[in-house]
Amino acid sequence: MPMFEWTQEYSVNVRELDEQHKKLVDMINNLDESMKSENQGDAIKIVLDELLDYTAYHFETEEKLLMQYGYPRLESHTKEHDTLSWRVLDMRTRHESGEGVEAKEILDFLTAWLKNHILFSDRQYGIFLNSKGLR
Ligand SMILES: [Fe+2]
């Protein structure tokens, strides 16, 4: 069973952002699978880095779009992204310095955070963007 199953309830009803969310979900599931089947630290680190890079790129896309359309809750939304980014960066640094943070722990944390964030914060901007005619 995939770690994160994208279902319609995760839709923000804006095509570009749904596509990016689906890509994140795919990357999460692939990484989770490869962590179960192999234990190649370097390979996992590369894929984890790709996932974190894509997450940062995705946040940028959302923030640019929300700024462009004048989303009234942009500031708190950006703050949520920043908090997650700092926490993950901190976990990654501690992972790399051998402080007992497992790559799987970072993946689990990011996944739980994303599910919650999409359902409760991203879907709110979805309604706003839809009201501005964006789909
Ligand atoms: Fe977001």
Residues whose N, C-alpha, C, O or C-beta is under 5 A from the ligand:
A	BS01	LIG	E62 D122
